[in-house]
Amino acid sequence: MTKRAFVYLIAGCMLVFICSPALMAQDLNARLRSGVLVQKVDTFMVLTDSTFSMSYIYKGQEKLAFEKSLIRLMNQTIPDIKLRAGMRTLTQYRVFQDSTSKLECGITEYTKSGLDGSLNVLKRPLGESPLAVAINGASSDLRSETGNMAVIIFSDGEDMDKAPIDAARSMKGQYGQRVCIYAVHIGDSDVGFKLLEKVAAEGACGFVVKGDSVVSAQGMADFVEKVFLTSAKPEVDSDGDGVPDSRDKCPGTPAGVSVDRDGCPLDSDRDGVPDYLDKCPDTPAGVQVDRSGCPLDSDGDGVPDYLDKCPDTPRGKKVDKDGCHTEEMKVEREAPAVVDSDGDGVPDAADKCPDTPKGVKVDKDGCPIQEKVRITLDVKFDTGKAVIKPRYHKEIKKLADFMIKYPETKATIEGHTDNVGKEAANVKLSQARADSIKNYLVKKFKIAPSRLEAVGYGPKKPIASNKTADGRQKNRRVEAEIDTVVMKK
């Protein structure tokens, strides 16, 4: 049977609803009907944050108004699946009264109109943010519910101490693997984002996103899919960059190139030239560059146009640091000494990457030569088991150390089985094996869950014959392979 989850949503909102009438929620029902996605949520609950900091203006409107529009867009995006839902809020209900949390709507059968109507009870924002009280209240609300659970927080994360982190840890201790914690951060407070990030991390299987990333129909569809649904079978990833073809906006990415969530090569300085081709990766914002990603130098004097105070210097003329030719330079009696500031063997005049770190090998333009590094994971399991044997702990630690050393990497953990038993059971077992490795990496080494994807393939990808005991043992495995690109030394 498909594993489903219970979702508890914590959100800051207000009575006024501001949302563009032209924005239409993306329909996820077609992918459900096709079998690509399956339901994993049985119940969810909205817990709204209507405290004073949510009255601040953000992007031309109160943060609560922005937040409430996100809740409504999420409500529109949830596909036609059978759910239960409720709502709890955190606020100060009367002036001079301490902030608290209140169950506004008990858990009942979910309808879009019901959730939409529940938002109308929200009042003007008052008081500080008792998020810990709300999370503890949520733990009590969930006692009579069955299935797995998730907590989703919509909030700015401001005016809070560490108590919400402890409350989330307590909830995780009470419900174990049945609970996941998510958060949607509203506003631009780094402190608030990091607080929500730590709360979500206590759930080990959730994540935090910025509200700006889910304000579009596509962004919210991605969020709803990850919270309420799961893949019934692995999606095709033709270029092997970790982003399925169905979401890959750059499907022909070369092997080994680091990509963003849309499957496109990273462009750190946003100059239009991806990092793996960019010979000047730290170009200032807004500066025009050539096909190599380096600032334009129209007169070829070695001073880029954005720094050149004399942009029309004749070819061959010597210039100063401002790109200007002086009469004194005409009568120089001896050639100046060759300057190589970063000591990479390429003179500054020809060095397109003048700040190369010491010891890094460079090409003829003075730019670092990159090389690909790789690590693999191979863990075997007993028949019908998903328990990690102690002898593989060091093997898993090597993978964790690699991901810590290269924090931009992401890993897909693949679970496999032999062909003994029914295929559906084997797929479920292989998913459990992949999940056990993922959970071990998260809990033991604090690898962010968002960097790990666990996929169960069942008996579909054997590496040995299933006709022998030795072959079947080899097929009962979990594999992971990570490639990344680093500067060569």
N, C-alpha and C positions, 0 to 999 in steps of 0.2 A: 504494500500500500504506500502511496506517496506520503512522504513526511511533510507535515504542515507545521506552521509556527503561529504563535499568538503574538500580536503586535500591540504594544501600549504606547500611544503617541503623546508626547509632552510638547505643548506648543504655546507660544505667546500670541495673543490675538486681541482684537478690540471690536466694538460693535460696527464701526464703519467698514464697508467692503469696497476696496479699490482694486479693480482688475480690468484690463483692457477687454472690451466686449468682443474684439476681433480675435482674441486668443482662444483657440479651440484645443481641448485636451486630445492627446494622441490616443488612438484606439488600440488597446492591447488584446482585444478579444480574438482577433484573427489568428494571432500566434498561439493563443490558448487552444483554439479549435483545431489548429493544424498539428498540435502535439509537440511543438517546439518548446513551449513553456507549460508548466503545471503549477497548480496552486500549492503554496506551502504555509498559508496563514489561515487559522480558524477564527480568530477573534482579534480585534484591536481596540484600543481605547485612547481617546484624545485627552491629554492633560494640558490645559492652557495656562500660559504665564501672562498675567495681566498686571504686572508690577510697574512701579513708577518709571524705571529706566526705559520701558517700552514706549513711553510717550515722546521720546526724543525724535527729532526729525532725521530721517535717513532717505536719501535719494528723493527729496521733495515731498515726503509724506511721513507720518508717524510710523515708527518701526512696527507697532502693533497692527496698523492697517496693512502694511506690506506682508506681515506674517500671516494675517488672516486670509489674504488673497492666496497665499501659498497653500494654506489648508484647504481652501475651496478648490483650487486647481488639483490638488492631490485627490480630493473627493471625486472630482469629475474624471480623473484618470484611472481610478481603481476599476478593474474590469468586472464583468458580471460573474462574480463568484460568491458562494454562500459564506457569510461572515457574521460574527457578533461584534458589537461595538458599544462603547460607553464614553463618558467624558468627565474629567476632573480638572479643576482650575486652581491656580495658586495666585493669590492677590491679598490686598488689605481690604476687607469688606466694609469697614467703618473707619472714619477718621479717628486717630488716637488709639486705634486697636492694632495689635501685632499682626503681621502678615501670617497667613496660614494657607491651607489647602482644603478644598471642599469638593465632594463628589456631586457634580451637577446633574449627571445622567448615568444611572446604573447600567451595567452591561446587559444588552438586549440584542435582538436580531437587527443586523445592520441594513440601513437603507440610505441612499444618497440624500434624500430629503430630510431624513432624521438627523444625520450629522450636520447638514447645512443649517437646519433649524436650531440645533443645540448651540451653535456659535452665537446666536442672538441673545443668549443670557449674559454675555460678557459685558462688563461695565468699564467705566473709565479706569485707567491704570493708577494704582496706589501702592505705596509701601515698598519694602525691600523684597528680595527674591528667595522664598523658602523652598528652593528646589529639592533639598533633602527631605523636607516634610512631604512634598508631593510624591517623591519616589517611594518613600516608606508607605504612604497611603496607597500607592499603586500596588505594592506588594500584598497589602491586605485585600484590595479589591479583587486580585487575581486568584485568591485561594480556592474559589469554587469552580474555576474554569479548568478545562482539560486541554491537553496539547502543549506545544511549545509556545514560548512567549518572546516578544521583543519590545524594547522601550525606545521610542523615537522622540527626541527632544527638539522642539522648535523654540529657540530662545536666543537672547543676545549674550547670555552667560555672565552678565555683569552683576555687581553687588552680591557676590557669592564667595564663601570660603571653601574649605576642602570637604565640608560635610556632605555635599552631593556625591562626591567620589566614594566616601565611606558607605553612603546609602546604596549606591549602585553595587558596591562590592557585597553588601549584605543581601541584596536581591539576588545576585548571582549565586551566593552561597545557599540561598533558600531554594532556588529553582534549578541550579546547575545548568546543564546543556539545554534546558527548555527555554532559556531566556537569552535574547540578543539585545544590545542597546545601540540605538542610532541617534544622531543629532543633526539638526539643521540650524546653522548659526546665522543669526540676523544681525547686520551691522558691520562695523569695521574694527572692532576691538580685538586685538591680538590676545589679550588676557582672557577675554570671554571665550574665544575660539579654543585656546589651549585648555581651559577648564572643561569645556564640553568634550574635547578630544579625550581627556583623561577619563571622564565619566563613561564615554562610549567604549573606551578600551577595557573597562572592567567587565564588559559583556563578552569580550574575546571574539565575538563573531559579528559585531556591528561596525559602524564607521561614522565619521562626521563629514558633512558637506556644508559649503557656504550657501546661503539662501539665494545669492545671485546666480548660482549654478543650476538651480531648479526652478527659476522663474519662467523659463521657456517651456513649451509643450514637450520638446525632446528631452530637456533636462529633467523635468518631472517624471516623464515616462521611464527614463533610465532609473530614477530613484525608486519609483513604485515597483518596477520590475524586480529590483534587487531586494526589496523588503517583502513584497507579497508573493513573488513567484520564483521559480527556479527552472533551470534548463532540464528538459526531459532527456536530452541527449546532447553530446558535445557539438557545438556549432563549428562550421568550417572556418579555418583561419589560413587562407591560402599562402600568405607571405610569412606566416609563423611569427608574427610580432606580438602575440598575446591578445590581440583585439579581433573578435570574430568578424568575418566578412560582412555580416548584417549591420555592423556598427562602424566598420573601418572606412574612414573618409580618404585614406591614402593606401589603397590595396596593394600597391606594388613596391612597398618599402623593402630595400635591400636587407638581406639577412644580417642579424647582429646589431642593427641600428636601434637605439633607444627611441621609444615613441611615447606620445601623450595618450590620454584616454580615448581620443578619436582615431588612434592608429597612425598619426602623422609624426614624422621625425621631429625631435626637439629642436627648437630654435631659441636658445637662451637669451640672445641679445635682440631677438625679434627684428632682425634686419632683412628677413625674407630668404636667407640662405641657411638651411638646416645645419646643425652643429657638426655633423659628420663630414660636411663639405666646407665648413667655414674655417678659413685660415686666419681670421681675425675675430675670434668668438666673443670679444668684449667690446664691440663697437658701441659707442654711446647711442642712446635712443634718438631716432629721427635723422641720423646721418645716412646719406646715400652711399651705397656700396656697389662694388663690382660683382661679377659672378662668383668670385672666391670669398665674398663676404667682407672684403677690406674697403675702407673709406676711399672714395674717388680722389684722384690726384690729377686733375685735368692738365696742368702744365708740366707734369713729370719731374718736379723739383724735389720730391721726397717728403714734402709737407702736404698732408691731406687737405682737400678743399675746405673742410669745416674749420681748420686751424690756419689756413693760408691767408695772410693779409695782403699778399700781392699775387693774386691767382693767375695773372697773365705773364709770368716771368718767361723770357725767351728760353728755348731749349738749350741745355748745356751750361747755363749760367749757375754759378754757385750762389747759394742763398743762406740766410741765417735761419734761426729757429721759427721765425714768423713767415718764412717763405719769400723774403725780400732780398734782392741783389743790391749790394753796396759797392761804391767805387773802391773802397779799401781792398775789397776782395780781388780786384783786377790786378793789383800789384803785389800779391803774395809771392814771396821769393822761393818758397818751398812748399811742397805738398803737405797738407795737414796729416797728422797721424791717423791711422785707421782706428775708428772707435767701434768697439763691440761691447756695449753696456751690459748685456746679459750673459756674455761669455759663452755663446753657443757656437762660435766659429763663423757666424755670418755677420758682416759689418752692419752697423745701424742703418746705413744708407740703403741697404738692400734687404734689411730684416723686416718682414711683414708682421712678425710676432715679437716685438722687441722686449717683452717682459717674460720670456720663457723661463720657468724654474730651473735652477742649477741641476745638472746631471741628466736632463731630459734630452733624448735624441731628437734632432730636427732634420727637416728636408732642406733643399737649396734655398727656400724662401725664409728659413729661420723659424718655421712653424713646427710644433711637436708632431712626431710620427706616432700614429695610433696603432695599437695592436688589440686583438680580440682575446679575452681570457674566458675560460669556461670551467664550470664545475658540474658534476653529475651526482645523483643520489640513487642508490639501489638498495632497497630494504625488502627482505623476504618475510613471509608470514606462514603460520601453520594453517592447515586445512580448516576452513570455516571460521578463522579467527581474524580479528583486527587489532590485536594487542601487539605493541612494539616490543621486541625482545631487547634486553639490556645490551646485547653485543652490538646493536646498531646505533646506540646513543652517540658514540663518537662519530659515526658516519653522518648522522643528522646534524651534529655540532659543526662539522666542516661546512655544511650548507648554510647554517646560521651565521657562522663567521664570515663566509663569503658575502652574504646579503648585508651584514653589518658594515663590512669594508667597502662595499659598493652600494650605497643607500638608494641609488636610482633604480636598482634592479627589481624585477617582479618575477615570481615563480609560479608555474602551473604544476601542481602535484598530481600525478596520474596513478590511480589505483587499478590493479588488475587481479584476475583470478584464473584458476584452471577451469576446465569445462565440466567438472563434477557438479551435478545438481541442476536446478532450473536456471535459465538465463536471467530472469528477473531478480531472483534471489542473489545471483552472483553479481549483478550490477549494483544492487544495494550493498552487498558486502564490500565490493571494490570501492564504493563511495565512502563507506565507513573507514576503510584502510587509509584512503587519501585524507579524510577528515582527521584521523588520529595523528597523522604526521603534521598536518597544518596546526592542529590544536597544540601539539607538543612544541612547535616552533614559536607559537604565540605566547604560551604560558611560560615556557622554560627560558626563551631567549628574547622575549618582548618584541618579536617581529610584528609589525603592524598588519592586522588582518587584511587590510586593503591591498597589501603587496602579495597576497597569496590566494591562489584559486585551486580548489580541490575538485577533481573530476574523476568519476568512476567509470571505467570502460568495461567492467565485467570480463568475460573470456574473449573479447573481440580482438585483442592484440597480443596473441601468444608469442613468446620468443623461443619456445622449445616445444617439442611434441608432447601432447597430453596423453599419449599412449603409455608413457612410463612414469613411475613415481618420481624419478629425478626431474623429468621434464615438467611435470605438474608442479613440483616444488619451485622450479625456476619461474613458472608463470604466476605463482602467488606472490606478487611483489608490488612495491610502490616505487615509481621512478620520478625524477625531476631533473631537468637540465636547464642551466641558465648561461646565457652568453651576454657579455657586455664589452664595451670598448674603453680602453684606458690609454694614457700616454706612455709610450715606450721609453724605458730607461736603459 
